[in-house]
């Protein structure tokens, strides 16, 4: 059983004791994360690395910033948080660093490629104020594919010798060759030779040979001195030829490595050297994702990057797939690609999680993984569209935020036919504030000419994806949630282009129109049944394409008693707000009630509980109707 109250408990321990602690931490992680789900593989890979960090650096005086924070479980353990029974659940510890949990958590970081900028800012502040301590950024090679990391490196290098002087900044490059999957792009080609040489550089016999040469040759007079100089030149030459540290040397950054990321003594030595240098230093550490847990080591897809509940001994899942919507998209995009050679897939380091793996397997030359570079993915797609292709950019909803300017200025402004598919939209729950895909509809509403569809079930996801792919005069966007897909809804009838999913008409009484956006459809049907029991006319509709606002919907709402829109996105600036404005612009003054997510950061918890707390359930819809839509209100149109 772990008995760690804080980093001070690591001091005084021998290397064998620390190695046993590392084994104990791995057993703890497998046992606990298998019960709750979470990011297992990344944390199994950084056990020794994190132990060494806390042995050498004095947190929180030395600010340790993780990029991304899903590799911080070991850090949590070493800073006294060993109750993982409710990991990523309401009332339990977060799956990412959290300032509310501990003073050791500097940045609540779960969007990649930002740690270098944070650490540079912290280091500059320490230099300006004379505050003690070092800023330490722990960043993976996957995150180094993001442009923001290179913007930071450029400024870290430029600022080494400015008027502020040398800054206490250590960059730990945690190189495991992967983000979710193997890292892509030019950066990996520079780091690959390092990994190949790693077996030599971290081999004790190699180091012992160099030490023998130093002792023996330097004591052998002039010939020995010449021979030792030649040996040193060979060592430098191996680094220059095989390592190609020029990627950092060209920026003027001091470089240490490669370091065996599972050798605590070697890590401590490198970190101590970097800490006492006094200026920016890159420490290149080679680690193995999923280390010490055979099911993760053997999983070539993602080494158990993120898991649901699993059997701890076999690694087999204990719950139904979390990728229902993603699987539907994955099947349909392959069918579409077979029929239309212009369709290409684009993603940002998340090939399998967003469902492009099957298309990549069948059409490898037509699927592009650009690394953690959403902005580039968007603008590259604009270029692909300009060249006659129809790109499908598949991202998590929360990560599309980083490509908004490119969606607006490169894609929409130029009317390029790019389809953006946003997975994990709306409230996702367990990963907390940063991963809820709650911003996309409000952002999309600001983009002129962008057509937006929100599927309610598998059938509409398939049909709306194909409708999007047939549009050739501008961009389209589809968004769908995380989790299982509901059974297909029955369509009662159609009003223009609108699907009517439930209808109860009382003669001579104008209807309450309930608009369910995507995943909120069933909630509106549940509310309609209660409204019907009160003797009111009620119609539940799905506009299918929600932006721009459908004129058929505007007329339907304007000719009835009023409307409630329920969406799994921000209420402010969302579909309900847009519909209300359009109804008013058409001369009607019937009430349009916009219900959705409040403009606040939502902490971790189960989706159903969060919806209830936000007043996004059927009971609240009924109350909104009773409070704002009078019975029998006459039509103003």
Backbone torsions as a table, in degrees:
resi	resn	phi	psi	omega
1	UNK	NA	132.3	-178.6
2	UNK	-64.3	138.1	177.7
3	UNK	-131.5	67.8	-177.5
4	UNK	-119.5	117.4	178.2
5	UNK	-96.7	-22.5	-178.6
6	UNK	178.8	173.6	-177.8
7	UNK	-57.3	-26.0	-179.1
8	UNK	-62.5	-24.0	179.7
9	UNK	-69.9	-12.6	178.4
10	UNK	-83.5	-22.9	-176.3
11	UNK	-70.1	143.3	178.3
12	UNK	85.9	-8.4	179.2
13	UNK	-82.3	145.2	176.8
14	UNK	-79.1	165.4	178.4
15	UNK	-60.3	-44.3	176.2
16	UNK	-59.5	-36.8	177.3
17	UNK	-66.2	-39.2	178.6
18	UNK	-68.1	-37.3	177.2
19	UNK	-64.2	-39.1	176.3
20	UNK	-66.9	-37.9	175.6
21	UNK	-60.5	-40.9	178.8
22	UNK	-60.0	-43.3	177.8
23	UNK	-63.6	-39.7	179.7
24	UNK	-65.6	-40.3	178.6
25	UNK	-63.5	-40.8	179.3
26	UNK	-63.7	-42.1	177.6
27	UNK	-61.6	-41.1	179.5
28	UNK	-62.2	-45.1	-178.7
29	UNK	-62.8	-47.6	-179.4
30	UNK	-61.6	-45.5	-178.5
31	UNK	-62.4	-41.9	-173.4
32	UNK	-86.5	-44.7	-177.4
33	UNK	-68.3	-28.5	177.4
34	UNK	-64.6	-22.9	-179.1
35	UNK	-85.3	-29.4	-173.9
36	UNK	-111.7	-21.0	-167.9
37	UNK	83.2	160.5	179.9
38	UNK	150.5	-167.3	-178.3
39	UNK	-92.3	97.2	-175.1
40	UNK	-90.8	-53.5	-175.1
41	UNK	-54.2	-48.2	-178.8
42	UNK	-60.4	-35.2	-177.1
43	UNK	-78.0	-34.0	174.5
44	UNK	-61.6	-26.8	-177.8
45	UNK	-82.8	-13.6	-174.6
46	UNK	-117.5	21.9	-176.2
47	UNK	-63.9	-58.2	-179.5
48	UNK	-63.6	-38.9	178.8
49	UNK	-57.2	-46.3	-177.1
50	UNK	-71.2	-37.6	175.5
51	UNK	-59.0	-47.1	-179.3
52	UNK	-63.8	-39.8	177.5
53	UNK	-57.0	-46.8	-176.9
54	UNK	-77.5	-14.6	173.2
55	UNK	-79.1	-34.7	-174.3
56	UNK	-94.3	-40.6	-176.8
57	UNK	-99.2	149.2	-175.5
58	UNK	-103.5	85.5	178.8
59	UNK	-75.1	140.1	4.9
60	UNK	-93.8	2.3	176.1
61	UNK	-57.3	-44.2	167.8
62	UNK	-88.5	117.0	-173.6
63	UNK	-84.8	114.5	179.2
64	UNK	-99.2	116.6	-176.9
65	UNK	-111.7	119.2	-179.5
66	UNK	-94.1	135.0	177.7
67	UNK	-132.7	109.4	-10.1
68	UNK	-86.0	172.2	-172.4
69	UNK	-74.9	-5.0	-179.9
70	UNK	-70.8	-6.6	175.5
71	UNK	-97.3	22.1	-173.3
72	UNK	-103.5	7.8	-178.8
73	UNK	-60.5	-42.5	-179.4
74	UNK	-65.7	-39.5	175.3
75	UNK	-58.3	-41.2	178.4
76	UNK	-62.5	-45.0	179.3
77	UNK	-59.2	-46.3	-175.7
78	UNK	-72.8	-13.8	176.4
79	UNK	-105.8	23.8	168.1
80	UNK	94.2	5.8	-178.9
81	UNK	-103.7	90.2	-174.3
82	UNK	-112.6	8.2	174.9
83	UNK	-95.0	96.6	-179.1
84	UNK	-100.5	13.6	-174.2
85	UNK	-65.3	-26.7	179.2
86	UNK	-124.1	38.0	178.0
87	UNK	-55.1	128.9	177.2
88	UNK	64.6	21.4	176.9
89	UNK	-120.2	159.9	179.5
90	UNK	-57.1	125.8	-178.7
91	UNK	89.0	-9.9	179.1
92	UNK	-102.3	-176.7	-179.3
93	UNK	-76.3	152.2	-177.8
94	UNK	-75.9	156.6	173.9
95	UNK	-79.3	-2.2	179.2
96	UNK	-131.5	166.9	173.9
97	UNK	-55.8	147.4	-178.2
98	UNK	-145.0	120.0	179.9
99	UNK	-63.4	-27.7	178.8
100	UNK	-67.6	-25.7	-177.4
101	UNK	-83.3	-39.7	-169.4
102	UNK	-159.5	146.8	174.6
103	UNK	-69.9	-13.9	178.8
104	UNK	-79.7	-13.3	179.8
105	UNK	-92.7	109.3	-172.3
106	UNK	-85.7	-45.2	-175.2
107	UNK	-130.4	129.8	177.3
108	UNK	-82.3	71.7	-162.7
109	UNK	-100.6	119.8	175.7
110	UNK	-138.3	1.0	171.1
111	UNK	-106.4	126.1	-167.2
112	UNK	-70.4	165.7	170.4
113	UNK	75.1	16.0	-177.6
114	UNK	-106.4	-14.9	-171.0
115	UNK	-63.0	-35.6	-178.3
116	UNK	-65.5	-38.2	178.4
117	UNK	-67.0	-43.7	176.2
118	UNK	-58.4	-50.0	-176.2
119	UNK	-64.6	-38.0	177.7
120	UNK	-62.2	-43.6	178.3
121	UNK	-63.2	-42.4	178.9
122	UNK	-64.2	-42.5	179.9
123	UNK	-65.4	-40.1	177.5
124	UNK	-63.0	-41.0	179.4
125	UNK	-63.9	-40.6	178.3
126	UNK	-62.9	-41.6	179.3
127	UNK	-64.6	-40.3	-177.9
128	UNK	-71.0	-35.3	-174.9
129	UNK	-98.0	-7.7	-178.1
130	UNK	73.5	21.2	-179.5
131	UNK	-76.8	142.1	179.3
132	UNK	-71.8	155.4	171.4
133	UNK	113.7	161.8	-179.0
134	UNK	-114.1	146.0	171.3
135	UNK	-95.3	127.3	-177.2
136	UNK	-120.5	120.7	176.8
137	UNK	-107.3	123.3	177.1
138	UNK	-104.4	108.2	-173.8
139	UNK	-129.0	137.0	-179.9
140	UNK	-83.8	162.0	177.3
141	UNK	-64.2	-29.2	176.1
142	UNK	-62.7	-44.5	179.6
143	UNK	-67.6	-21.7	178.4
144	UNK	-72.2	-7.2	174.2
145	UNK	-80.4	-8.8	179.3
146	UNK	-83.4	137.4	-176.9
147	UNK	-60.9	-32.7	-177.8
148	UNK	-62.7	-33.0	178.4
149	UNK	-63.2	-38.0	-179.0
150	UNK	-78.0	-30.0	171.2
151	UNK	-60.6	-42.6	179.6
152	UNK	-66.3	-45.5	179.4
153	UNK	-58.7	-40.2	178.7
154	UNK	-58.5	-42.8	-178.5
155	UNK	-78.1	-33.4	175.8
156	UNK	-62.3	-42.5	178.7
157	UNK	-66.0	-46.9	-178.0
158	UNK	-61.9	-33.9	-174.2
159	UNK	-89.1	4.6	-177.1
160	UNK	-61.4	-37.5	-172.1
161	UNK	-120.5	28.3	179.2
162	UNK	-82.8	-170.6	-174.1
163	UNK	-66.7	-14.4	178.9
164	UNK	-85.0	-9.5	178.6
165	UNK	80.2	-174.0	-178.8
166	UNK	-67.8	136.9	-177.7
167	UNK	-107.7	142.4	-179.5
168	UNK	-78.1	90.5	-173.5
169	UNK	-138.7	124.5	177.4
170	UNK	-119.5	126.4	177.8
171	UNK	-105.7	113.8	177.3
172	UNK	-97.2	108.1	178.5
173	UNK	-87.5	101.1	-179.5
174	UNK	-84.8	97.9	-169.4
175	UNK	-102.5	103.4	173.7
176	UNK	-117.1	8.9	176.4
177	UNK	74.6	14.8	-173.5
178	UNK	-147.0	154.5	159.3
179	UNK	-108.9	-105.4	166.0
180	UNK	-72.6	-44.3	180.0
181	UNK	-123.6	-176.3	-179.7
182	UNK	-52.6	136.1	-178.4
183	UNK	-63.7	141.2	-177.6
184	UNK	-114.0	160.3	172.0
185	UNK	105.3	178.4	-176.1
186	UNK	-63.1	-32.7	-179.1
187	UNK	-57.3	-37.9	-177.0
188	UNK	-68.5	-31.5	180.0
189	UNK	-69.4	-27.5	176.1
190	UNK	-77.6	-30.9	-176.5
191	UNK	-88.9	-22.5	-179.2
192	UNK	-55.4	-46.7	179.7
193	UNK	-60.3	-28.4	179.1
194	UNK	-66.0	-43.8	-179.6
195	UNK	-64.5	-38.1	-179.9
196	UNK	-65.9	-35.8	178.9
197	UNK	-80.9	-16.5	-174.3
198	UNK	-56.1	-38.6	-178.4
199	UNK	-60.8	-30.7	177.0
200	UNK	-82.4	-47.8	-172.7
201	UNK	-64.3	-34.9	-177.3
202	UNK	-96.1	2.6	179.5
203	UNK	-75.9	128.8	-175.7
204	UNK	-64.8	-33.1	179.2
205	UNK	-63.2	-38.3	178.5
206	UNK	-63.4	-46.6	-179.8
207	UNK	-65.5	-38.8	179.5
208	UNK	-65.1	-36.1	177.3
209	UNK	-62.7	-43.0	179.0
210	UNK	-64.2	-40.5	178.3
211	UNK	-65.4	-40.5	176.6
212	UNK	-60.1	-43.7	179.7
213	UNK	-60.7	-40.6	-179.4
214	UNK	-63.8	-45.9	-177.1
215	UNK	-68.2	-46.0	-171.4
216	UNK	-77.0	-49.1	-172.4
217	UNK	-73.2	-37.5	-178.5
218	UNK	-68.0	-21.1	-179.9
219	UNK	-95.1	8.3	-174.6
220	UNK	-105.7	27.8	177.6
221	UNK	74.2	-162.8	-175.3
222	UNK	-59.0	-45.5	179.1
223	UNK	-60.0	-38.5	179.1
224	UNK	-65.0	-39.5	178.9
225	UNK	-61.5	-41.5	178.2
226	UNK	-62.8	-44.5	-179.3
227	UNK	-64.0	-39.4	179.5
228	UNK	-66.4	-39.5	176.7
229	UNK	-61.0	-38.6	178.5
230	UNK	-65.7	-39.5	179.0
231	UNK	-62.6	-42.1	178.3
232	UNK	-64.4	-38.4	178.5
233	UNK	-64.3	-39.5	177.2
234	UNK	-61.2	-43.5	-179.3
235	UNK	-62.6	-44.7	178.5
236	UNK	-63.9	-39.6	-179.8
237	UNK	-63.8	-39.8	177.2
238	UNK	-60.3	-40.8	179.6
239	UNK	-65.6	-46.0	-176.4
240	UNK	-67.7	-38.4	-176.2
241	UNK	-82.0	-44.8	-172.7
242	UNK	-94.4	-35.3	-176.3
243	UNK	-84.9	-39.4	-176.7
244	UNK	54.5	57.4	176.5
245	UNK	-73.1	3.4	179.6
246	UNK	-57.0	-22.8	178.4
247	UNK	-59.9	-29.6	174.8
248	UNK	-101.9	-36.6	180.0
249	UNK	-59.6	-36.7	-178.2
250	UNK	-65.5	-20.4	175.9
251	UNK	-91.4	-2.5	-179.8
252	UNK	78.6	18.3	-179.2
253	UNK	-92.5	136.6	175.5
254	UNK	-67.9	142.0	-172.9
255	UNK	-131.1	131.1	173.5
256	UNK	-123.0	128.2	176.6
257	UNK	146.3	179.8	0.2
258	UNK	-77.4	149.1	-179.1
259	UNK	-112.1	137.5	174.6
260	UNK	-66.6	109.8	-175.1
261	UNK	-72.4	2.0	176.7
262	UNK	-119.6	16.0	176.2
263	UNK	-113.4	102.2	-172.8
264	UNK	-61.3	-43.0	-178.0
265	UNK	-63.0	-44.0	-179.5
266	UNK	-66.3	-39.3	177.3
267	UNK	-61.7	-45.9	-178.7
268	UNK	-61.2	-41.1	179.9
269	UNK	-62.4	-44.5	-179.2
270	UNK	-66.8	-43.0	-178.7
271	UNK	-65.4	-38.3	179.4
272	UNK	-64.4	-41.8	177.3
273	UNK	-61.5	-44.6	-178.5
274	UNK	-65.4	-40.4	-177.7
275	UNK	-63.6	-39.7	-174.0
276	UNK	-87.9	-3.2	177.5
277	UNK	-67.9	-38.3	175.2
278	UNK	94.4	-6.6	178.4
279	UNK	-136.7	-176.7	-177.6
280	UNK	-60.6	129.2	178.7
281	UNK	-136.6	137.2	173.3
282	UNK	-100.2	123.6	174.6
283	UNK	-109.7	111.9	-174.5
284	UNK	-92.8	114.9	-173.8
285	UNK	-116.5	130.9	178.5
286	UNK	-99.4	119.9	179.4
287	UNK	-127.3	169.7	-179.7
288	UNK	-120.5	116.3	178.7
289	UNK	-64.4	133.8	179.4
290	UNK	79.7	11.7	-173.0
291	UNK	-54.7	135.4	173.1
292	UNK	86.1	-1.0	179.1
293	UNK	-129.1	105.7	-169.2
294	UNK	-56.7	-42.6	178.3
295	UNK	-58.3	-35.3	178.0
296	UNK	-74.1	-42.5	179.5
297	UNK	-61.2	-36.1	-177.2
298	UNK	-82.8	-10.5	-178.2
299	UNK	-85.4	99.4	-174.1
300	UNK	-75.4	-15.4	-178.8
301	UNK	-66.0	-56.2	-177.3
302	UNK	-147.9	9.7	179.1
303	UNK	53.3	38.7	178.8
304	UNK	59.8	45.5	179.1
305	UNK	-53.4	-55.3	177.6
306	UNK	-136.2	131.7	-174.7
307	UNK	-129.1	158.1	164.9
308	UNK	-88.3	-157.9	176.7
309	UNK	-71.0	133.4	-177.9
310	UNK	-133.1	163.9	170.4
311	UNK	-76.4	122.1	-171.2
312	UNK	-64.1	-25.1	-177.4
313	UNK	-88.2	-36.0	-176.6
314	UNK	-100.7	-23.0	-175.6
315	UNK	79.5	5.5	-179.4
316	UNK	-77.8	143.8	-177.4
317	UNK	-67.3	147.6	178.6
318	UNK	-108.7	1.3	-179.3
319	UNK	-138.3	164.0	-178.6
320	UNK	-63.0	158.8	-177.1
321	UNK	-55.2	139.6	175.7
322	UNK	-88.2	5.0	-169.5
323	UNK	-115.4	36.8	-177.1
324	UNK	-58.7	-54.9	180.0
325	UNK	-63.1	-41.7	-179.7
326	UNK	-61.2	-38.3	-179.3
327	UNK	-65.7	-38.6	177.7
328	UNK	-63.0	-46.4	177.2
329	UNK	-59.2	-44.9	-177.2
330	UNK	-59.1	-41.7	179.4
331	UNK	-67.5	-44.1	-173.0
332	UNK	-72.4	-35.4	-178.8
333	UNK	-68.9	-32.1	176.2
334	UNK	-66.7	-44.1	177.6
335	UNK	-59.0	-45.2	-179.1
336	UNK	-64.8	-39.5	-178.7
337	UNK	-66.4	-31.8	177.2
338	UNK	-65.0	-35.1	-175.0
339	UNK	-86.8	-23.0	-174.3
340	UNK	-135.6	108.1	-176.6
341	UNK	-70.9	-10.0	179.4
342	UNK	-81.0	-13.1	-177.5
343	UNK	-77.2	126.8	175.3
344	UNK	-128.6	152.2	178.1
345	UNK	-105.5	143.7	178.7
346	UNK	-136.2	134.0	175.6
347	UNK	-145.6	170.6	-176.1
348	UNK	-119.3	81.4	174.9
349	UNK	66.9	21.8	-177.2
350	UNK	-138.7	49.0	-174.9
351	UNK	-54.1	-52.9	-177.9
352	UNK	-75.7	-45.0	-178.1
353	UNK	-59.3	-28.8	-179.9
354	UNK	-97.5	-0.8	172.1
355	UNK	92.0	20.6	178.6
356	UNK	-98.0	2.7	-178.5
357	UNK	-61.7	-43.0	-178.7
358	UNK	-65.8	-39.5	177.8
359	UNK	-66.4	-39.8	178.2
360	UNK	-61.3	-39.2	-179.3
361	UNK	-65.6	-37.3	-177.6
362	UNK	-87.6	-34.7	-176.9
363	UNK	-130.9	68.2	-172.7
364	UNK	-59.0	-30.2	-178.5
365	UNK	-80.0	-6.0	-176.1
366	UNK	-113.1	13.0	176.6
367	UNK	-127.9	129.4	-174.4
368	UNK	-121.5	121.2	172.0
369	UNK	-102.6	113.9	-173.3
370	UNK	-95.0	6.0	-173.7
371	UNK	80.9	-171.2	-175.6
372	UNK	-79.5	74.5	-171.4
373	UNK	-148.0	68.1	-175.4
374	UNK	-62.5	-38.8	179.7
375	UNK	-61.5	-45.0	177.4
376	UNK	-63.2	-40.6	-179.9
377	UNK	-57.5	-41.8	-178.7
378	UNK	-66.8	-50.4	-175.6
379	UNK	-71.8	-35.6	173.8
380	UNK	-60.0	-38.2	178.7
381	UNK	-66.0	-36.5	174.2
382	UNK	-59.0	-42.0	178.2
383	UNK	-66.2	-39.1	176.4
384	UNK	-61.3	-43.4	179.0
385	UNK	-64.0	-41.2	177.8
386	UNK	-59.9	-31.8	-178.8
387	UNK	-87.2	6.6	174.0
388	UNK	102.6	2.3	177.4
389	UNK	-94.0	167.3	172.3
390	UNK	-120.0	95.6	-178.6
391	UNK	-74.0	141.4	170.7
392	UNK	-115.6	108.4	-178.0
393	UNK	-93.5	113.1	-177.2
394	UNK	-106.7	119.0	-177.0
395	UNK	-139.1	164.4	163.3
396	UNK	-72.7	144.7	-178.4
397	UNK	-56.0	-44.3	-176.2
398	UNK	-62.3	-28.7	-177.7
399	UNK	-85.2	-14.8	176.6
400	UNK	-64.5	-23.9	178.8
401	UNK	-51.5	-35.6	-175.2
402	UNK	-77.5	-8.9	177.7
403	UNK	-113.1	16.6	-173.8
404	UNK	-64.4	-43.9	-178.3
405	UNK	-59.9	-38.3	-179.1
406	UNK	-72.8	-36.0	174.3
407	UNK	-60.3	-41.6	-176.9
408	UNK	-74.3	-54.8	-168.0
409	UNK	-91.0	-27.9	-178.3
410	UNK	-98.4	-38.3	-176.8
411	UNK	-91.3	-58.7	-173.6
412	UNK	-68.9	-44.2	-178.3
413	UNK	-57.4	-32.9	-177.2
414	UNK	-100.1	8.1	175.8
415	UNK	55.3	38.6	-179.6
416	UNK	-81.1	141.0	-177.7
417	UNK	-84.4	84.0	177.9
418	UNK	-118.7	133.2	175.8
419	UNK	-105.3	124.1	178.7
420	UNK	-105.5	122.9	178.7
421	UNK	-111.9	117.9	-174.1
422	UNK	-107.3	110.3	176.6
423	UNK	-85.0	162.7	178.1
424	UNK	55.1	41.1	177.5
425	UNK	-78.9	162.3	178.4
426	UNK	73.4	-153.5	-177.8
427	UNK	-80.6	117.8	178.6
428	UNK	-100.0	-25.0	168.4
429	UNK	92.5	-84.7	-163.7
430	UNK	-64.3	-32.0	-176.1
431	UNK	-85.3	-2.1	171.7
432	UNK	82.4	-162.1	-166.4
433	UNK	-56.0	-39.9	-171.9
434	UNK	-76.6	-18.9	-173.4
435	UNK	-105.3	-7.0	174.8
436	UNK	-66.8	128.2	-178.4
437	UNK	-88.9	62.4	-169.1
438	UNK	-101.2	-2.2	-173.0
439	UNK	-100.5	-16.4	-165.4
440	UNK	-65.3	-40.0	-177.5
441	UNK	-68.3	-40.4	178.1
442	UNK	-66.5	-37.7	176.1
443	UNK	-66.6	-43.9	-178.6
444	UNK	-62.9	-33.3	-178.2
445	UNK	-65.0	-18.6	-179.8
446	UNK	-87.7	-8.3	-171.9
447	UNK	-96.0	112.8	180.0
448	UNK	-61.3	134.0	174.3
449	UNK	80.7	-4.1	-179.9
450	UNK	-78.4	124.7	177.8
451	UNK	-97.0	128.1	-172.9
452	UNK	-123.0	129.1	175.2
453	UNK	-118.5	145.0	178.8
454	UNK	-128.5	95.0	-177.6
455	UNK	-61.2	145.5	178.8
456	UNK	-100.6	-19.5	-177.0
457	UNK	-158.3	-177.4	-176.5
458	UNK	-62.9	-40.9	-177.5
459	UNK	-62.0	-42.7	-179.0
460	UNK	-74.7	-29.4	174.3
461	UNK	-63.2	-44.3	179.8
462	UNK	-64.1	-48.8	-176.0
463	UNK	-68.3	-41.1	-178.0
464	UNK	-70.8	-32.6	174.8
465	UNK	-63.0	-44.7	179.5
466	UNK	-68.3	-34.2	175.1
467	UNK	-64.3	-40.7	179.0
468	UNK	-62.9	-41.4	-178.1
469	UNK	-68.7	-19.1	178.6
470	UNK	-86.6	-9.7	-179.3
471	UNK	-82.9	127.1	-173.8
472	UNK	-120.1	7.2	-175.6
473	UNK	-117.0	18.8	178.4
474	UNK	161.1	179.1	-173.6
475	UNK	-80.6	155.3	175.8
476	UNK	-132.8	157.0	179.9
477	UNK	-142.4	132.2	172.0
478	UNK	-118.3	142.7	176.6
479	UNK	-137.4	139.6	-177.8
480	UNK	-147.1	157.9	-169.6
481	UNK	-86.8	-179.1	173.2
482	UNK	-85.6	150.7	171.0
483	UNK	105.4	-165.4	-175.6
484	UNK	-74.8	155.9	-178.2
485	UNK	-97.6	132.9	177.9
486	UNK	-70.3	164.6	172.2
487	UNK	-61.2	150.0	179.5
488	UNK	-60.6	137.0	-179.8
489	UNK	-81.1	145.7	174.1
490	UNK	-78.3	139.0	176.5
491	UNK	-99.1	118.4	-178.9
492	UNK	-70.1	-47.7	177.3
493	UNK	-167.0	178.9	178.0
494	UNK	-121.6	140.0	172.4
495	UNK	-114.9	100.2	-172.3
496	UNK	63.3	-118.3	179.5
497	UNK	-100.6	9.0	-174.9
498	UNK	-97.6	137.6	174.3
499	UNK	-89.2	126.4	172.5
500	UNK	-94.2	121.5	-175.0
501	UNK	-106.5	-17.3	177.5
502	UNK	-157.5	140.1	-177.1
503	UNK	-152.5	131.6	172.2
504	UNK	-140.9	114.0	-175.7
505	UNK	-111.7	125.0	171.9
506	UNK	-99.7	123.6	-177.1
507	UNK	-50.8	135.1	174.3
508	UNK	70.3	8.4	177.7
509	UNK	-116.0	113.7	178.4
510	UNK	-56.1	146.9	-173.4
511	UNK	-87.5	151.3	165.4
512	UNK	-83.3	125.4	179.2
513	UNK	-97.7	120.4	176.4
514	UNK	-107.6	120.4	-178.8
515	UNK	-106.0	111.4	176.7
516	UNK	-96.9	120.6	-178.0
517	UNK	-94.3	110.1	175.7
518	UNK	57.6	-115.2	-174.2
519	UNK	-64.9	-12.9	-178.2
520	UNK	-91.5	6.5	-176.6
521	UNK	-60.4	-49.9	-176.9
522	UNK	-62.7	-35.7	178.2
523	UNK	-60.1	-40.9	179.4
524	UNK	-68.1	-36.2	176.4
525	UNK	-66.1	-40.5	177.3
526	UNK	-62.4	-42.1	179.0
527	UNK	-65.7	-37.8	-177.8
528	UNK	-62.7	-35.9	179.9
529	UNK	-64.3	-36.5	177.9
530	UNK	-71.1	-42.8	179.4
531	UNK	-62.5	-39.0	177.6
532	UNK	-60.7	-40.5	-178.0
533	UNK	-64.9	-17.7	177.3
534	UNK	-88.8	6.9	176.1
535	UNK	82.9	21.9	-177.7
536	UNK	-105.2	152.4	170.4
537	UNK	-76.7	138.3	-178.2
538	UNK	-148.9	139.3	177.7
539	UNK	-132.9	129.0	174.6
540	UNK	-104.1	125.7	-177.9
541	UNK	-127.6	153.9	171.0
542	UNK	-121.7	112.5	-179.6
543	UNK	-71.1	-10.4	179.6
544	UNK	66.7	-71.4	173.9
545	UNK	-94.8	109.1	-167.9
546	UNK	-91.3	-21.3	177.6
547	UNK	-137.2	139.2	-10.8
548	UNK	-58.8	160.2	-176.8
549	UNK	-59.4	131.8	-176.9
550	UNK	-71.8	126.7	179.7
551	UNK	-63.6	-32.6	176.4
552	UNK	-60.8	-38.5	179.1
553	UNK	-69.2	-41.2	178.9
554	UNK	-58.3	-46.4	-179.3
555	UNK	-67.7	-39.7	179.0
556	UNK	-61.5	-46.4	-179.0
557	UNK	-66.6	-45.7	-176.8
558	UNK	-63.4	-24.3	-178.6
559	UNK	-97.5	14.8	179.2
560	UNK	-133.4	-167.5	-169.6
561	UNK	-75.7	-28.2	-176.5
562	UNK	157.9	-178.1	-169.8
563	UNK	-149.6	145.2	168.7
564	UNK	-122.1	128.8	175.5
565	UNK	-109.6	126.7	177.9
566	UNK	-118.6	119.3	-176.9
567	UNK	-131.8	148.5	-179.5
568	UNK	-89.7	55.1	-179.9
569	UNK	-159.5	-178.8	-179.8
570	UNK	-57.9	132.0	173.9
571	UNK	-67.6	-39.7	179.1
572	UNK	-71.1	120.5	177.3
573	UNK	78.6	9.5	-177.8
574	UNK	-94.1	-156.8	-175.3
575	UNK	-65.0	-42.6	179.6
576	UNK	-60.8	-42.8	178.5
577	UNK	-63.3	-42.9	179.2
578	UNK	-65.1	-41.2	179.6
579	UNK	-65.8	-41.6	179.5
580	UNK	-58.5	-43.9	-179.3
581	UNK	-65.4	-41.2	-179.0
582	UNK	-67.4	-39.1	177.9
583	UNK	-62.5	-43.5	178.2
584	UNK	-63.8	-42.1	179.9
585	UNK	-62.5	-25.1	178.5
586	UNK	-89.1	9.1	172.9
587	UNK	89.4	9.8	179.0
588	UNK	-103.3	151.3	180.0
589	UNK	-125.9	25.1	174.9
590	UNK	-68.2	148.5	-178.8
591	UNK	-70.0	134.9	172.5
592	UNK	-122.0	111.8	-175.1
593	UNK	-97.9	119.4	179.2
594	UNK	-94.7	115.1	178.1
595	UNK	-116.2	136.3	179.8
596	UNK	-177.8	-155.2	-176.2
597	UNK	-79.2	135.5	177.9
598	UNK	-68.3	155.8	-179.6
599	UNK	-79.6	76.5	179.9
600	UNK	-156.0	160.6	176.8
601	UNK	-82.3	129.6	-174.5
602	UNK	-100.2	126.4	-179.2
603	UNK	-81.1	169.9	-173.3
604	UNK	-63.3	151.8	179.0
605	UNK	165.4	174.3	177.5
606	UNK	-73.7	142.8	-177.0
607	UNK	-54.8	-46.6	-176.3
608	UNK	-62.1	-37.5	179.7
609	UNK	-69.8	-40.1	179.7
610	UNK	-64.6	-43.1	178.6
611	UNK	-58.5	-42.5	179.7
612	UNK	-65.4	-44.0	-178.9
613	UNK	-64.3	-31.4	-179.9
614	UNK	-86.2	1.2	-179.2
615	UNK	70.4	38.7	-177.5
616	UNK	-115.8	40.7	177.9
617	UNK	-119.7	176.9	-174.9
618	UNK	-61.4	-38.0	-179.5
619	UNK	-60.6	-41.3	-179.5
620	UNK	-70.7	-32.5	175.8
621	UNK	-63.5	-44.4	178.7
622	UNK	-61.2	-42.9	179.6
623	UNK	-63.9	-38.5	178.3
624	UNK	-63.6	-39.6	177.8
625	UNK	-64.3	-46.3	-178.8
626	UNK	-63.1	-35.0	-175.8
627	UNK	-82.3	-29.5	-168.4
628	UNK	-121.7	-12.8	-177.6
629	UNK	-121.8	95.3	-177.5
630	UNK	-61.9	145.5	178.1
631	UNK	-60.7	129.5	173.3
632	UNK	72.6	20.7	179.9
633	UNK	-58.1	131.8	-177.7
634	UNK	-72.9	154.3	177.6
635	UNK	-75.7	138.2	179.2
636	UNK	-98.2	-1.4	-177.5
637	UNK	-98.9	NA	NA
